[in-house]
Each structure stands twice: as C-alpha cells, then as structure tokens.
C-alpha cells in the first residue's frame, strides 16, 4: 500500500467556496499539488470551522451571553 501525506492550509482569510491547493507528498518524496474547492459553503460554516465545530461555537455563544 502506498503511503502519502496530504496537507492544505486554511488560514484566517478562508472564504466560502474558495479554491485551494491540496499538497500530496508521496513516500518516494514526490510532491503534487491538486486544485480543490473548499466545501464550506456559508460564512456561518466558516465560524463553526474556526471554533472547532458547531458545538464549541454554540457553547461559546451561550457563555458570552451569561
């Protein structure tokens, strides 16, 4: 079975439906970049992602109101 490592960088400037580059590093050292589209579709989904998911996001909102 071939081993490979994939990485992508999702910075603070992430936008819905943004085009990104997926970097694949193969076991033999070869590197390939593949264009992909971010499937975070809305601004609120970006907030969820940046907070680590919907549950942490909602809990932070509740704590902020308390």
N, C-alpha and C positions, 0 to 999 in steps of 0.2 A: 504494500500500500504506500503510495506516495505521500510524503509529509510536506506541508506547506504552511506558511503563516500569512494571514491577511491582516491588513491594517487600514484604517481610514481615520481621518481627523475631522471631528465635528466640533468646530470652535464656537465661540460665543456669537459669531455672526451668522449662525445657521438660519436658513430661511426655508419656508415650506416649498416642497418640490424642487429643491436646489440640486443642480448637477454636481456630483462629487467624483473623486478618483479613488478607487479601491486598489491598494497596492498588494500584490501577491508576491511573496518571497518563497521560492521553491527550495527544496532541500539541497539541490546542487548549486545554490547561490544565484540562480537566475531570478530576475525581477521583472514583473509585468504589471502595468497599470491598466485598469479596466474602468471605463466611464460607467457610472451608475447614477440613478436618480434617487434622491432621498424620499422615502415614503412617509415622512412626517408631513401631513397634508395641511395642517392649520397652525396658526400662531399659538393657540392654547395647547396643542400637542407638543410644541417646542417647549413651552413652560413645563409640561409634565415631564418631558425627557430631561430637562436641565435640573429638575428637582429629584430625579431618580425614580420617577413613576407617578401615577395618579394618586396613589395612597399617600406618599410623603407630601405631595403638593397640597392635597386637601387637609391633611393634618396641620401643615404649616399655616394654612389659611385660617383654620379654626383657632389655633394657638394665638395668632396675631389679633384675632377679634376678641379674645378673652381678656 
